[in-house]
C-alpha cells in the first residue's frame, strides 16, 4: 500500500507522463543458478573435492572462486565462510581431522606445484606446507589427486610419481607406497589404505605397513572418483563417474564383496526414473566427494559435466545432504565460475539454458539438467580439454518448429559450437558442428560479432572479411539436426569500419550493429556507437535509424529483444541499460532493486554474458552473468504502455517494492 500511495503522490506532484512511467516501470531483481543469492550466503564455485567433519561441517575445495576463499565451509545447507585466497587451491583433494585441514595447492610461483597446505580449522590460517611430488611445474592438471588422514598419519596420492606418500600430520615423511596412477584415498578401521585407480576401474588395498592386499575390480568402464570408509558399517563407499554414475558399496571387513549401491543406476542419464540428462535425488553426475557426520547424515558432492583446461570452469557445484536413512534433506548448487542463462522460448522463458546446464526460473534456480553425455559423446567440445576454447558456458538458444538449437561459446569466443536435441536424447545436447569449421565452409575466426536469431538463422562477422555472413536455416534432417544454407555475404554499412557485434531480430526485421572503439584492436569490446536498421532484409542496409550513443564507459555485452537493446559494462558498474530501438533513448537502467536478497556482481566480463527475451505477457527477462557470486542475475521488467517524453525520469526514480518495509 505504501508503494501505491507513493506512486499516487508522484503523479499529483509531477503531473506529466514521466510520473506514469515511474509508477509503471517497476522491475524485479532476482537470481538463478545458485541456491543462495548474496555474497555471504552463496554456494561456492566448482567444488571438486569434499571432506565432512564429525559435527557435520562440510569443507569443499575449488581451484578458483572469484570473490571467496578456495575452501568453502557449509553446515545445514548454509555458508559458514571460507579459507584461503580465491586461487590458492588446486581443488582436487581435501581431507581433515579434529584440528586441521589438508588441501592440495595450486601452482605458485614461489613453491611450484605438488604441495599440500595444512590449515588450522579454528584460525583458518595455513600453518604448514608439505611437499608431496617432485613435479613442481604443473600449472593445470592435478598432481596431488587424493588425501586422507588416520590418527597421526597423512596419506597423499602423488599421481605423476606413481606413489602414495605417508607423512605424519606434522609433515614428517615416513614412507612411500608404490602404486600406478593413484587417486582418491580412504583408510579403514584396521588402518588399511584403499587407493582408487580411476582410469583402471580398480581400488587397491594396502596394509598398515604398505603391503599390498585385496583388489576391488569394478565393473567395466567404471571410474572410481571418490572414496569414503564408513567405520560403523565396515563398508567402503566408492563414487563412480563411469556409465553407472552411482555409489558402489563394498563390505571390506574381510574379503571385499559388493554390498549394494546408492543412487540411480546410470545417474542423470537414466531414462527409466527421469528424462535423460535430468538431475535430482540420487540421479548423480560425477560423484567427486563422499562423507558422513557423527549423526550418520550422508553428503554427496557432484560435479555436473563440463570443464576446461584450467579446471576452474567445470559444470558447477552440487552437494546433496541426506539423513541417516538416505532421505534427501537439502541441496546446495551453483553455476560454474562464469556462464550465462538464455531464457527458453519454447517454455516462454520459464526455464534457462546455459552452455552446459539447464536451470529453473524460480528464485534460486535449481539445476534441472546437465546437457552433456560423456558416455555417448566423449568428444563433446564442452569436455574436450584440448579444445580451442576455454569453458563453453555461454549459451544462445533458439526454438524453431519444435526444435531447439543450442550454441555454446566461451567467455570471449571466436569459435562457436552447435548442438541439437532429440526426443531420445532428452535434455542431452547432441554435438553437431563448429563455426569456423568444415560444415560452414570457412576457417576464419568469428571476431566481428555472432548471432543465432529466433528463427534459427546465423549471422557472423568472420575475421578480416569485412562482410556480414548470413547462414539461413533451411530445415532439420531426419534426426533433428539443423541444416543451414551457404553463407550470403552482406557488405558492411559505410558507417561501420570495425564491426564488433551483430544482433538480428527477425520478428521486426531489425539489424543492430556496433562500431568498435576508435583505434582499438580489442575485438571483444562493443564500442559506443550502435546502429539500428529497421527493414534490413527488406533492403535498408545503409540508413540507420536510430543511432544509439552509449555514453557509459566500457560496454562489453549487448543483447536485444522486442523493442529494446540491453547493454552491460565491464570494469565499471553492474548496471544494465535498456535503450529503446524506436527512439534510441535510454529508457531505464537496471540497478539492484533487491539488495537485501541478491548481489549482482561487479560487471559483465564476457562478450555474451547478457541474454534477453520478451515473454508472451510483454514482460522482459534480462539475465546477467555474475561471476563474482557464481550465479546469474535475472531482471524482470514490463515497460509502461507509453513512456511519453519523460522516459529519462525512469532511470533515477524507479521505486523498488522490495525496499519498502
C-alpha positions as CSV (number, residue, x, y, z in Angstrom):
1,X,0.0,0.0,0.0
2,X,2.9,2.3,0.7
3,X,4.2,1.9,-2.9
4,X,0.8,2.6,-4.4
5,X,0.5,5.7,-2.3
6,X,4.0,6.9,-3.3
7,X,3.1,6.5,-6.9
8,X,-0.1,8.5,-6.5
9,X,1.8,11.2,-4.8
10,X,4.4,11.4,-7.6
11,X,1.6,11.7,-10.2
12,X,0.0,14.5,-8.3
13,X,3.3,16.4,-7.9
14,X,4.8,15.9,-11.4
15,X,1.5,16.0,-13.4
16,X,3.1,14.6,-16.6
17,X,3.7,11.3,-18.4
18,X,7.0,10.8,-16.8
19,X,5.3,10.2,-13.5
20,X,3.1,7.5,-15.0
21,X,6.3,5.9,-16.4
22,X,7.9,5.8,-13.0
23,X,5.0,4.1,-11.4
24,X,4.5,1.5,-14.1
25,X,8.1,0.7,-15.0
26,X,8.8,-1.4,-12.0
27,X,11.3,-4.3,-12.3
28,X,12.4,-7.0,-10.0
29,X,15.9,-8.2,-9.4
30,X,16.4,-11.9,-8.7
31,X,18.9,-14.7,-9.4
32,X,19.1,-18.2,-10.6
33,X,21.8,-20.9,-10.8
34,X,22.7,-20.6,-7.1
35,X,20.8,-21.8,-4.1
36,X,21.5,-18.5,-2.3
37,X,21.8,-15.1,-3.7
38,X,24.2,-12.9,-1.7
39,X,27.9,-12.8,-1.5
40,X,27.8,-14.1,2.1
41,X,25.3,-16.8,1.7
42,X,26.0,-18.1,-1.8
43,X,27.3,-21.6,-2.8
44,X,30.9,-21.5,-3.9
45,X,32.2,-22.2,-7.4
46,X,33.1,-25.6,-8.8
47,X,33.7,-27.7,-5.7
48,X,35.9,-30.5,-6.9
49,X,36.5,-32.4,-3.6
50,X,35.0,-32.6,-0.1
51,X,35.7,-33.6,3.5
52,X,33.0,-33.8,6.2
53,X,33.8,-33.2,9.8
54,X,32.0,-35.4,12.5
55,X,29.9,-32.4,13.6
56,X,28.5,-32.0,10.1
57,X,30.7,-29.1,8.9
58,X,31.4,-29.6,5.2
59,X,34.6,-28.4,3.6
60,X,35.0,-28.2,-0.2
61,X,38.0,-27.3,-2.4
62,X,37.9,-25.3,-5.6
63,X,40.6,-24.2,-8.0
64,X,39.1,-20.7,-8.5
65,X,36.4,-18.7,-6.7
66,X,36.4,-15.1,-7.7
67,X,35.2,-13.5,-4.5
68,X,35.7,-16.1,-1.8
69,X,38.4,-18.4,-0.5
70,X,39.0,-21.6,-2.4
71,X,37.9,-23.8,0.6
72,X,34.2,-23.2,1.2
73,X,32.6,-24.1,4.5
74,X,28.9,-25.2,4.9
75,X,26.7,-26.7,7.6
76,X,22.9,-27.4,7.4
77,X,22.8,-26.0,3.8
78,X,24.3,-22.7,4.9
79,X,27.5,-20.9,4.0
80,X,29.8,-20.6,7.1
81,X,32.6,-18.7,5.3
82,X,35.8,-19.8,3.5
83,X,39.5,-20.3,3.9
84,X,42.4,-19.1,1.9
85,X,42.5,-17.0,-1.3
86,X,40.3,-17.4,-4.3
87,X,43.2,-19.0,-6.3
88,X,45.1,-20.8,-3.6
89,X,44.0,-24.4,-4.1
90,X,44.0,-27.0,-6.9
91,X,40.6,-28.3,-5.8
92,X,41.2,-31.9,-6.5
93,X,41.9,-33.2,-3.0
94,X,41.0,-32.3,0.6
95,X,40.8,-34.0,4.0
96,X,41.0,-33.2,7.6
97,X,40.9,-34.2,11.3
98,X,39.7,-32.6,14.5
99,X,42.1,-29.7,14.3
100,X,43.4,-29.3,10.8
101,X,42.5,-29.4,7.1
102,X,44.9,-30.6,4.4
103,X,44.3,-29.5,0.8
104,X,46.2,-29.7,-2.5
105,X,47.6,-26.4,-3.5
106,X,47.6,-24.7,-6.9
107,X,50.8,-24.0,-8.7
108,X,52.5,-21.0,-7.1
109,X,55.5,-19.0,-8.5
110,X,57.2,-19.3,-5.1
111,X,56.9,-23.0,-4.4
112,X,55.6,-24.6,-7.7
113,X,53.1,-27.4,-7.8
114,X,52.8,-30.7,-5.9
115,X,52.3,-29.1,-2.5
116,X,49.7,-29.7,0.3
117,X,48.8,-27.0,2.7
118,X,47.8,-27.6,6.3
119,X,45.2,-25.2,7.7
120,X,44.1,-24.7,11.3
121,X,40.3,-25.3,11.4
122,X,39.8,-22.7,14.1
123,X,42.0,-19.8,12.9
124,X,41.5,-20.8,9.2
125,X,45.1,-20.0,8.6
126,X,47.8,-22.1,6.9
127,X,50.4,-23.3,9.3
128,X,52.4,-25.9,7.3
129,X,53.5,-26.5,3.7
130,X,54.1,-30.2,2.8
131,X,56.0,-31.2,-0.4
132,X,54.3,-34.3,-1.9
133,X,55.5,-34.5,-5.5
134,X,58.7,-34.0,-7.4
135,X,56.6,-32.5,-10.2
136,X,56.8,-28.8,-9.4
137,X,56.0,-27.1,-12.8
138,X,52.4,-28.4,-13.5
139,X,50.1,-25.4,-13.8
140,X,46.9,-27.1,-14.9
141,X,46.5,-30.8,-14.2
142,X,46.1,-32.3,-10.7
143,X,49.3,-33.5,-9.2
144,X,48.1,-34.4,-5.7
145,X,45.0,-36.5,-6.5
146,X,44.0,-37.9,-3.1
147,X,44.3,-37.2,0.6
148,X,43.3,-39.0,3.7
149,X,44.1,-38.9,7.4
150,X,44.1,-41.6,10.1
151,X,45.2,-40.8,13.6
152,X,48.6,-39.1,13.3
153,X,49.1,-40.1,9.7
154,X,48.5,-38.2,6.5
155,X,48.3,-40.0,3.1
156,X,48.8,-38.2,-0.2
157,X,48.5,-39.5,-3.8
158,X,51.4,-38.3,-6.0
159,X,49.8,-39.0,-9.4
160,X,52.9,-38.4,-11.6
161,X,55.1,-40.1,-9.1
162,X,53.0,-43.2,-9.1
163,X,53.1,-43.5,-5.4
164,X,51.1,-42.7,-2.2
165,X,53.3,-40.8,0.3
166,X,52.8,-41.3,4.0
167,X,53.5,-38.4,6.4
168,X,52.8,-37.6,9.9
169,X,50.1,-34.9,10.2
170,X,53.1,-32.6,11.2
171,X,54.5,-33.1,7.8
172,X,57.3,-35.6,8.5
173,X,57.7,-38.1,5.7
174,X,57.6,-41.7,6.8
175,X,57.5,-43.9,3.6
176,X,56.1,-44.3,0.1
177,X,53.8,-46.9,-1.3
178,X,54.3,-47.7,-5.0
179,X,51.0,-47.7,-7.0
180,X,50.3,-46.7,-10.6
181,X,48.2,-43.6,-11.1
182,X,46.8,-43.2,-7.6
183,X,43.7,-41.1,-7.0
184,X,41.2,-40.9,-4.2
185,X,42.1,-42.4,-0.8
186,X,40.4,-43.8,2.3
187,X,41.6,-45.6,5.4
188,X,39.6,-48.3,7.1
189,X,39.2,-49.0,10.8
190,X,42.1,-51.5,10.8
191,X,44.5,-48.9,9.3
192,X,44.4,-50.4,5.8
193,X,44.7,-47.9,3.0
194,X,42.4,-48.0,0.0
195,X,43.7,-46.4,-3.2
196,X,41.5,-45.7,-6.3
197,X,42.9,-46.1,-9.7
198,X,40.3,-44.1,-11.7
199,X,41.5,-44.9,-15.2
200,X,41.8,-48.6,-14.4
201,X,38.5,-49.0,-12.7
202,X,40.1,-50.5,-9.6
203,X,40.5,-49.9,-5.8
204,X,43.6,-51.5,-4.2
205,X,44.1,-52.2,-0.5
206,X,47.4,-51.8,1.3
207,X,48.1,-52.9,4.8
208,X,49.2,-50.5,7.6
209,X,52.9,-51.2,6.7
210,X,52.3,-50.8,2.9
211,X,51.9,-54.5,2.0
212,X,49.5,-54.9,-0.9
213,X,46.3,-56.7,-0.1
214,X,43.0,-57.1,-1.9
215,X,41.9,-55.5,-5.2
216,X,38.3,-54.4,-5.9
217,X,37.9,-54.6,-9.7
218,X,34.8,-52.6,-10.5
219,X,32.5,-53.3,-13.5
220,X,33.8,-52.5,-17.0
221,X,34.2,-48.7,-17.7
222,X,33.8,-47.8,-14.0
223,X,35.8,-44.8,-12.9
224,X,36.3,-44.6,-9.1
225,X,36.5,-40.9,-8.4
226,X,35.9,-40.7,-4.6
227,X,36.2,-43.0,-1.6
228,X,34.7,-43.0,1.9
229,X,35.1,-45.6,4.6
230,X,32.1,-46.0,6.9
231,X,33.6,-47.2,10.2
232,X,30.2,-48.1,11.7
233,X,29.1,-50.4,8.9
234,X,32.6,-51.5,7.9
235,X,31.8,-50.6,4.3
236,X,33.8,-48.8,1.6
237,X,31.7,-46.3,-0.5
238,X,33.1,-45.7,-4.0
239,X,31.8,-42.8,-6.1
240,X,31.8,-43.9,-9.8
241,X,31.8,-41.4,-12.6
242,X,31.7,-44.1,-15.2
243,X,28.5,-45.0,-17.0
244,X,26.8,-46.2,-13.8
245,X,27.1,-42.7,-12.2
246,X,26.3,-44.1,-8.8
247,X,27.9,-45.0,-5.5
248,X,29.1,-48.6,-5.1
249,X,29.2,-50.1,-1.6
250,X,31.6,-52.9,-0.6
251,X,32.0,-54.7,2.7
252,X,35.7,-54.8,3.4
253,X,35.6,-56.4,6.9
254,X,37.1,-59.5,5.2
255,X,37.4,-60.3,1.6
256,X,35.7,-57.4,-0.2
257,X,32.3,-58.1,-1.7
258,X,29.6,-55.9,-3.2
259,X,27.1,-55.0,-0.5
260,X,24.9,-52.6,-2.5
261,X,24.7,-49.3,-4.3
262,X,23.4,-45.8,-3.5
263,X,22.0,-43.8,-6.4
264,X,20.1,-44.5,-9.6
265,X,21.8,-46.8,-12.0
266,X,23.1,-44.6,-14.8
267,X,22.6,-41.5,-12.7
268,X,21.3,-38.5,-14.6
269,X,21.5,-40.4,-17.8
270,X,18.9,-43.0,-16.7
271,X,15.8,-42.9,-18.8
272,X,13.5,-45.0,-16.6
273,X,13.3,-42.8,-13.5
274,X,13.5,-39.5,-15.4
275,X,14.4,-37.7,-18.6
276,X,17.9,-38.3,-19.9
277,X,20.1,-35.5,-18.5
278,X,17.8,-34.7,-15.7
279,X,19.5,-34.4,-12.3
280,X,17.9,-34.8,-8.9
281,X,17.6,-37.0,-5.9
282,X,20.1,-39.9,-6.5
283,X,20.4,-39.0,-10.2
284,X,24.1,-38.2,-9.8
285,X,26.6,-36.9,-12.3
286,X,30.3,-37.1,-11.2
287,X,30.5,-38.2,-7.6
288,X,33.6,-36.5,-6.5
289,X,33.1,-36.3,-2.7
290,X,31.5,-38.6,-0.1
291,X,31.2,-38.3,3.7
292,X,29.1,-38.8,6.8
293,X,28.9,-37.0,10.1
294,X,28.5,-38.4,13.6
295,X,24.7,-38.3,13.2
296,X,25.0,-40.6,10.2
297,X,23.9,-37.9,7.7
298,X,25.3,-38.6,4.3
299,X,26.7,-36.0,2.0
300,X,27.4,-36.4,-1.7
301,X,29.3,-33.9,-3.9
302,X,28.5,-33.9,-7.6
303,X,30.4,-32.1,-10.4
304,X,28.0,-31.5,-13.3
305,X,29.8,-32.4,-16.5
306,X,31.6,-29.7,-18.4
307,X,35.1,-28.3,-18.0
308,X,38.1,-26.7,-19.4
309,X,41.9,-27.0,-19.2
310,X,42.2,-24.7,-16.2
311,X,39.9,-26.8,-14.0
312,X,38.2,-23.7,-12.6
313,X,35.3,-23.8,-15.1
314,X,33.7,-27.2,-14.6
315,X,30.0,-27.7,-14.6
316,X,29.4,-26.3,-11.1
317,X,28.8,-27.3,-7.5
318,X,26.0,-29.7,-6.5
319,X,26.0,-31.0,-2.9
320,X,23.3,-33.4,-1.7
321,X,22.6,-33.7,2.0
322,X,20.7,-36.9,3.1
323,X,19.6,-38.0,6.6
324,X,20.7,-41.3,8.1
325,X,18.0,-43.3,6.3
326,X,19.0,-41.8,2.9
327,X,16.2,-39.3,2.5
328,X,17.3,-36.1,0.7
329,X,17.1,-33.2,3.1
330,X,18.6,-30.4,1.0
331,X,20.8,-29.5,-1.9
332,X,23.4,-26.7,-2.4
333,X,24.0,-25.7,-6.1
334,X,25.9,-23.1,-8.0
335,X,26.8,-22.3,-11.6
336,X,30.3,-22.8,-12.8
337,X,32.8,-19.9,-12.4
338,X,31.4,-17.9,-15.3
339,X,28.4,-18.5,-17.5
340,X,25.1,-17.1,-18.7
341,X,21.5,-18.3,-18.9
342,X,19.4,-18.0,-22.0
343,X,15.6,-17.9,-21.5
344,X,14.0,-20.8,-23.3
345,X,11.4,-19.6,-25.9
346,X,9.7,-23.0,-26.0
347,X,8.7,-22.5,-22.4
348,X,8.1,-18.8,-22.7
349,X,11.1,-18.1,-20.6
350,X,10.1,-20.4,-17.7
351,X,13.5,-22.2,-17.8
352,X,17.0,-21.2,-18.8
353,X,19.8,-22.8,-20.7
354,X,23.5,-22.3,-20.0
355,X,26.2,-23.7,-22.2
356,X,26.1,-26.9,-20.1
357,X,23.3,-26.8,-17.6
358,X,19.6,-26.1,-17.6
359,X,18.1,-24.1,-14.7
360,X,14.5,-23.5,-13.4
361,X,13.3,-19.9,-13.4
362,X,12.3,-19.9,-9.7
363,X,14.2,-18.0,-7.1
364,X,17.5,-19.9,-6.6
365,X,17.1,-21.6,-9.9
366,X,17.8,-25.2,-9.2
367,X,19.5,-27.4,-11.7
368,X,17.1,-29.2,-14.0
369,X,19.6,-31.0,-16.1
370,X,23.2,-31.3,-17.3
371,X,23.2,-31.3,-21.1
372,X,26.4,-33.3,-21.6
373,X,26.6,-37.0,-22.1
374,X,30.3,-38.0,-21.8
375,X,29.5,-41.7,-22.4
376,X,27.7,-41.3,-25.7
377,X,29.6,-38.2,-26.9
378,X,33.1,-38.4,-25.3
379,X,34.4,-35.9,-27.9
380,X,31.8,-33.2,-27.0
381,X,33.9,-30.0,-27.2
382,X,32.5,-28.9,-23.8
383,X,34.5,-31.6,-22.1
384,X,37.4,-31.8,-24.6
385,X,40.3,-30.3,-22.6
386,X,42.4,-30.0,-25.8
387,X,39.7,-27.8,-27.5
388,X,40.5,-24.3,-28.8
389,X,38.1,-22.6,-26.4
390,X,38.1,-22.5,-22.6
391,X,34.8,-23.3,-20.9
392,X,31.9,-23.1,-23.3
393,X,29.4,-22.0,-20.6
394,X,27.7,-19.2,-22.6
395,X,24.6,-20.2,-24.5
396,X,22.5,-18.8,-27.3
397,X,19.2,-20.6,-27.8
398,X,16.5,-20.8,-30.5
399,X,13.3,-22.8,-30.7
400,X,12.1,-23.4,-34.3
401,X,9.1,-25.6,-35.1
402,X,9.5,-27.7,-32.0
403,X,13.3,-28.0,-32.4
404,X,15.8,-26.3,-30.0
405,X,19.1,-25.2,-31.3
406,X,21.9,-24.6,-28.7
407,X,25.0,-22.6,-29.5
408,X,27.8,-22.6,-26.8
409,X,30.8,-20.3,-26.6
410,X,33.4,-19.3,-24.1
411,X,33.9,-16.0,-22.2
412,X,35.3,-14.2,-25.2
413,X,34.8,-16.6,-28.1
414,X,35.9,-16.6,-31.7
415,X,34.6,-20.1,-32.1
416,X,31.0,-21.3,-31.6
417,X,29.7,-24.9,-31.1
418,X,26.3,-26.1,-32.3
419,X,24.0,-28.7,-30.7
420,X,20.5,-30.1,-31.2
421,X,18.1,-32.1,-29.1
422,X,16.0,-35.2,-29.9
423,X,13.2,-37.0,-28.0
424,X,15.5,-39.9,-27.4
425,X,18.3,-37.7,-26.0
426,X,16.0,-35.8,-23.6
427,X,17.9,-32.9,-22.1
428,X,21.2,-34.0,-23.7
429,X,22.6,-31.6,-26.3
430,X,23.9,-33.6,-29.3
431,X,27.1,-32.1,-30.8
432,X,26.8,-31.1,-34.4
433,X,29.2,-28.6,-35.9
434,X,31.6,-25.7,-35.3
435,X,31.9,-22.2,-36.7
436,X,34.5,-21.9,-38.1
437,X,34.6,-25.4,-39.4
438,X,34.0,-27.6,-42.5
439,X,30.3,-27.6,-42.1
440,X,30.2,-23.8,-42.7
441,X,33.0,-23.8,-45.3
442,X,35.3,-21.4,-43.5
443,X,38.2,-21.5,-41.1
444,X,38.0,-17.7,-40.4
445,X,37.5,-16.9,-36.7
446,X,34.3,-15.2,-35.7
447,X,35.7,-11.9,-34.4
448,X,33.2,-9.3,-35.6
449,X,30.0,-10.4,-34.0
450,X,27.8,-13.5,-33.8
451,X,24.1,-14.0,-33.5
452,X,21.7,-17.0,-33.5
453,X,18.4,-15.3,-34.2
454,X,15.0,-16.5,-33.0
455,X,14.3,-18.2,-36.4
456,X,17.5,-20.2,-36.2
457,X,19.5,-18.2,-38.8
458,X,23.1,-17.5,-38.1
459,X,24.7,-14.1,-38.6
460,X,28.5,-13.9,-38.2
461,X,31.3,-11.4,-38.7
462,X,34.2,-13.5,-39.9
463,X,37.6,-12.1,-39.2
464,X,39.1,-10.0,-42.0
465,X,36.2,-10.5,-44.4
466,X,34.6,-7.1,-43.8
467,X,31.2,-8.6,-44.5
468,X,28.3,-10.0,-42.5
469,X,27.8,-13.7,-43.3
470,X,24.2,-14.8,-43.1
471,X,23.6,-18.6,-42.9
472,X,19.8,-19.2,-43.4
473,X,18.3,-22.2,-41.6
474,X,16.9,-24.4,-44.3
475,X,15.4,-27.0,-42.1
476,X,16.2,-30.1,-40.0
477,X,17.2,-33.6,-41.0
478,X,15.5,-36.8,-40.0
479,X,17.3,-36.8,-36.7
480,X,16.5,-33.2,-35.8
481,X,19.9,-31.8,-36.7
482,X,19.6,-28.2,-38.1
483,X,20.8,-27.6,-41.6
484,X,22.0,-24.2,-42.8
485,X,22.4,-22.9,-46.3
486,X,25.5,-21.4,-47.9
487,X,26.6,-18.1,-46.5
488,X,25.1,-15.0,-48.0
489,X,27.7,-12.2,-47.8
490,X,26.3,-8.7,-47.0
491,X,28.6,-5.7,-47.2
492,X,29.0,-3.6,-44.0
493,X,27.3,-0.3,-44.0
494,X,29.7,2.5,-44.9
495,X,29.5,4.0,-41.4
496,X,30.8,0.8,-39.8
497,X,34.6,0.4,-40.2
498,X,35.2,-2.1,-37.3
499,X,32.2,-4.3,-36.7
500,X,32.2,-5.8,-33.2
501,X,28.6,-7.1,-32.5
502,X,25.7,-8.3,-34.6
503,X,22.1,-8.7,-33.3
504,X,19.2,-9.5,-35.6
505,X,15.5,-9.6,-34.7
506,X,13.6,-11.4,-37.4
507,X,10.2,-10.5,-35.9
508,X,10.7,-6.9,-36.8
509,X,13.4,-7.3,-39.4
510,X,15.7,-5.2,-37.3
511,X,19.5,-5.4,-37.5
512,X,21.7,-4.0,-34.7
513,X,25.4,-3.4,-35.4
514,X,28.1,-1.9,-33.3
515,X,31.2,0.1,-34.2
516,X,34.3,-0.8,-32.3
517,X,36.2,1.8,-30.2
518,X,38.2,4.1,-32.4
519,X,41.8,3.0,-32.9
520,X,41.3,-0.1,-30.7
521,X,42.4,-3.6,-31.7
522,X,40.2,-5.2,-29.0
523,X,37.6,-7.1,-30.9
524,X,35.9,-8.2,-27.7
525,X,34.8,-4.6,-26.8
526,X,31.5,-3.3,-28.0
527,X,32.3,0.4,-28.6
528,X,30.0,3.4,-28.1
529,X,28.1,3.7,-31.5
530,X,25.2,1.3,-32.1
531,X,23.4,1.5,-35.5
532,X,19.8,0.2,-35.7
533,X,18.5,-0.7,-39.2
534,X,14.7,-1.3,-39.4
535,X,13.9,-3.3,-42.6
536,X,17.3,-4.9,-43.0
537,X,16.3,-7.8,-45.2
538,X,13.7,-5.6,-46.9
539,X,16.6,-3.6,-48.2
540,X,17.6,-0.9,-45.7
541,X,21.3,-1.5,-45.1
542,X,22.7,2.0,-45.4
543,X,20.4,4.2,-43.3
544,X,20.4,3.6,-39.6
545,X,17.5,5.0,-37.6
546,X,18.1,5.4,-34.8
547,X,21.8,5.6,-33.9
548,X,22.3,4.9,-30.2
549,X,25.2,6.5,-28.5
550,X,26.4,4.6,-25.4
551,X,27.8,7.2,-23.1
552,X,28.8,4.9,-20.2
553,X,32.3,3.5,-20.4
554,X,33.4,0.0,-21.4
555,X,30.3,-1.6,-23.0
556,X,31.1,-5.3,-23.1
557,X,27.9,-7.2,-23.8
558,X,24.7,-6.4,-25.7
559,X,21.5,-8.3,-26.5
560,X,18.1,-7.3,-27.9
561,X,14.6,-8.5,-27.6
562,X,11.3,-6.9,-28.6
563,X,11.9,-3.2,-28.8
564,X,14.9,-2.9,-26.5
565,X,18.6,-3.1,-26.6
566,X,20.2,-4.1,-23.3
567,X,23.9,-3.1,-22.6
568,X,26.2,-4.3,-19.9
569,X,29.6,-3.0,-18.9
570,X,33.0,-4.2,-17.7
571,X,35.4,-2.7,-15.2
572,X,32.8,-0.1,-14.2
573,X,29.3,-0.9,-12.9
574,X,27.0,-4.0,-12.7
575,X,24.1,-1.9,-14.2
576,X,22.3,-2.9,-17.4
577,X,20.9,-0.1,-19.6
578,X,17.8,-0.6,-21.8
579,X,17.7,1.5,-25.0
580,X,14.6,2.0,-27.0
581,X,15.1,0.7,-30.5
582,X,12.5,3.1,-31.9
583,X,13.7,6.3,-30.3
584,X,17.3,5.4,-29.5
585,X,16.8,6.8,-26.0
586,X,17.8,5.3,-22.7
587,X,14.5,4.3,-21.2
588,X,15.7,2.6,-18.0
589,X,18.8,1.4,-16.1
590,X,18.5,-1.8,-14.1
591,X,20.3,-1.5,-10.8
592,X,19.9,-3.8,-7.8
593,X,16.3,-3.2,-6.6
594,X,16.6,-6.1,-4.1
595,X,20.0,-5.7,-2.3
596,X,18.9,-7.5,0.9
597,X,18.3,-10.7,-1.0
598,X,20.6,-10.7,-4.0
599,X,24.0,-9.4,-5.1
600,X,24.5,-8.5,-8.7
601,X,28.3,-8.7,-9.0
602,X,30.8,-6.1,-10.3
603,X,30.2,-6.0,-14.1
604,X,29.8,-8.1,-17.2
605,X,33.2,-9.6,-18.0
606,X,32.1,-11.6,-21.0
607,X,31.0,-10.9,-24.6
608,X,27.7,-12.8,-24.4
609,X,27.1,-12.5,-20.7
610,X,23.7,-10.8,-21.2
611,X,20.7,-12.6,-22.6
612,X,17.1,-11.3,-23.1
613,X,13.7,-12.5,-24.0
614,X,10.3,-10.8,-24.3
615,X,7.6,-13.1,-22.9
616,X,4.1,-13.5,-24.3
617,X,2.9,-11.3,-21.4
618,X,5.1,-8.4,-22.6
619,X,7.5,-8.9,-19.7
620,X,11.2,-8.8,-20.5
621,X,13.6,-11.3,-18.9
622,X,17.2,-10.0,-18.9
623,X,19.9,-12.2,-17.5
624,X,23.4,-11.2,-16.5
625,X,26.5,-13.3,-15.8
626,X,27.5,-12.8,-12.2
627,X,31.0,-14.4,-11.9
628,X,31.5,-12.8,-8.5
629,X,28.8,-14.8,-6.8
630,X,28.7,-17.9,-9.1
631,X,25.1,-17.1,-10.2
632,X,23.1,-15.5,-12.9
633,X,21.2,-12.3,-12.2
634,X,17.6,-12.0,-13.6
635,X,15.9,-8.7,-14.2
636,X,12.1,-8.9,-14.9
637,X,10.6,-5.8,-16.4
638,X,7.3,-4.8,-18.1
639,X,7.7,-1.5,-19.8
640,X,5.0,1.1,-19.4
641,X,2.4,1.2,-22.3
642,X,3.6,4.6,-23.2
643,X,6.7,6.3,-21.9
644,X,5.8,9.7,-23.3
645,X,8.5,12.3,-23.3
646,X,9.7,11.8,-19.8
647,X,11.4,8.4,-20.2
648,X,14.7,9.7,-18.7
649,X,13.0,10.1,-15.3
650,X,12.7,6.3,-15.0
651,X,16.4,5.9,-14.6
652,X,16.7,7.8,-11.4
653,X,13.2,7.3,-9.9
654,X,12.5,3.6,-10.0
655,X,10.7,2.5,-6.8
656,X,11.5,-0.9,-5.6
657,X,8.7,-2.8,-3.7
658,X,11.4,-4.8,-2.1
659,X,12.9,-1.8,-0.4
660,X,9.7,-0.7,1.3
661,X,9.0,-2.0,4.8
